[in-house]
Amino acid sequence: MTRTHSSWRLRAALALLGVAAMVGPAFGAPKTHEVSRGNSLWSIARRYGVSVAAIRQANGLEQDDSIRPGQTLVIPEPGARRRKGSDRGPEPAASSAPRKEGAVAKPAPSTQVQKSAKERGVNPCNTPDPGFGIYDRWDRSVSMGQMIAPHRGGVAKNGAFDVMIHFHGHEAVRKEWVQVMHGAVLVGIDLGIGSGPYSAAFAGPGSFEKLVASVEATMAKRSGNARAHVRHVGLSAWSAGYGAVIEILKQDYAKKTVDTVVLLDGLHCGYTGSTLNALQIQPVIDFAKLAARGKKTMFVSHSSIIPPGYASTTETAEFLVQEVGGRTRKVRPRSGDPMGLDLIDRFDKAGFHERGYSGNDKMDHCAHIGLFRDVLKVHVRGRWNSPRGFGPKKG
């Protein structure tokens, strides 16, 4: 470790211990900020007129490190630059300078709000369970995750059936699914925290095709129809699950079979200078363009959470809208939106739909799962017109 590198880590450590003055006159007494609820690195950087990168470097924060209420941060002097040799990528400065074409803005300060469960009328992270409706309990016969299918039906005479494969939060999504879907199969896959495990699981070129084949085999056995095969295939993801969607959409088999993509507050990427690193989400961009031409269906939502060191879902959603040749439209909140969500922007073009919401805490993030029911009802159920399923016979 170099002397320079160790010195700024020492300053950060001493500041966290409340003894910054002991560093001595060579450094001076650094300015500090105690993190409050609702603070983000971006909002703190904006307040003090410094860059996010400078704050992260002054405090020894890595790309994926988050901040928490009560934490003390060293605030560098305005104009502080990233040291040569730092392994942390560049961050756009917190300034009001005009952005280059293709650049997008972080969530505005006015969106950095929270609501209590009482104000929402429900805790979005722990919603009431409506049961399974016409669907049987989870079946683990598939090659990954688990699936629910109607107790009876759901498969046409020729063997055709529809399936949505969802990544991250399968139980929460199931609660929304059973209230509006009447025949399509739902596969739920949870692989832990972070997008990495989801990306790794589908990095192999035949991984997705194998999963679909296992769903077909399971439905053939359930229905007694040896010709059981998928007709419409959808991919949905909340939060970190987007990692699987990106990898899947790279595959030739998916390009032929995937009809619908739903991304609920969960598309992230890195930066390249002052713009997003589009290469990291290129498969999603390509699918969005097909949807905007009416060839596919895509729904993407964003909260106003500002993550440390990488692009927010606000930025990626806005970028997708730009890529399909549009601009988001600012709107007023609607009383009918679920779980206390407040709509702030939207965009629609043929089969591509974007919805943006304010809010920057955990419950705002969870509330996006509550959008799934309306997305299915408005954009999926009629499009697919899945073979009808039924529950157990009464009596």
Secondary structure, DSSP 8 states (H G I E B T S, - for coil): --HHHHHHHHHHHHHHTT-GGGG-TTT---EEEE--TT--HHHHHHHHT--HHHHHHHTT--TT----TT-EEEE--TT----TT--S-----SS-----TT------GGG-----HHHHTS-TTS------TTB---B--SSSSEEE-BSEE-S-TTSEEEEEEEES-HHHHHHHHTTT-SS-EEEEE---SSSHHHHHHT-STTHHHHHHHHHHHHHHHHHS-TT-EEEEEEEEEEGGGHHHHHHHHTSHHHHHHEEEEEEES-----EETTEE-GGGGHHHHHHHHHHHTTSSEEEEEE-----SSS--HHHHHHHHHHHTT---EE----TTSGGG--EEEEEEETTEEEEEE---SHHHHHHGGGGHHHHIIIIIHHHH----EE-----
